[in-house]
Amino acid sequence: MRPRSFPAISVALLIVAGCGGSAPPSVVPVSPTSIAPSSLAATKSEPTDPPAPVATPTVVPSASPEIVLVAVGDSIPFNSPKDCPRCTGFVNRYGDALAAATGKTVGVRNLSQHNGLQVQGLLDGLGDGREQATALANADAIIVGIAHNDIPWNVDDDACDGAGGDNIDWSKYTAACFATEVARYTPTYEAVFERIAALRAGKPTVLRAINRYNDWTGWPGHPEAAEADGVIASAAVIAAWNKMICGAAEANSFTCADISTAFNGKDGTKPSGELLANDYTHPSEKGNAVIADVLSELGFKPLAP
């Protein structure tokens, strides 16, 4: 079976933390919006629940944050309560760390999307006048997480196994096929990071990207034979994928957080295990904490020493 992100409607909540007096810097957690139906099939079993009520943005009208953190990307930074109930997402955790490092109040705007978003979709949303473009242009810190949904086994038009259905034929995952996929997606990833950097136009900004962890290795839902065949193949594909993503990010002044090594070890074959939620796709509470730590370890320049 093919692991995929589970769809949901995007969240766009600006949380503003008050300032003044001797109160410490803070971040008010973002409340995700409802889960919305979609035609994208989820191949890891998950209960189907009716949509939850749409959350109302919480804004403190009498104050504005000194720093604005904006996150864009797919469902990995989204932190849906359907994926990880009662979890604090790594975007909000990073906002807390940024507040502590700078001594300033931080407002978090999480514009990531839980709808199977692919890199072309993110690029399409960065046009002039679009909500994401406007938010990013006014952000002091940016996190981009768009590594999940274009990987060959999550699409049906790839050069490896094409529309292979739920059972991946790992014998078709050759170096040549995923090199073809990397060449196919590199220009779009480059365009995304170039566009976001241009929106900041050289203004002092914390620019961060995350790479991709392995949500196949160790997943208990597939046959033992498939797991054995997929460990080396999936690790090789993800290594090539991450080289592409981080190369595109770093060429445009982003620092790339190595989530893959934190989750899967240096050779990429260690199962993500308890760092993933029950769907074995999205980060667990512990996984979110690890991602936030990896991001924080990169420092907060140019906003803090």
Order of alpha helices (4+ residues) and beta strands (2+ residues): beta-beta-alpha-alpha-beta-alpha-alpha-beta-alpha-beta-alpha-beta-alpha-alpha
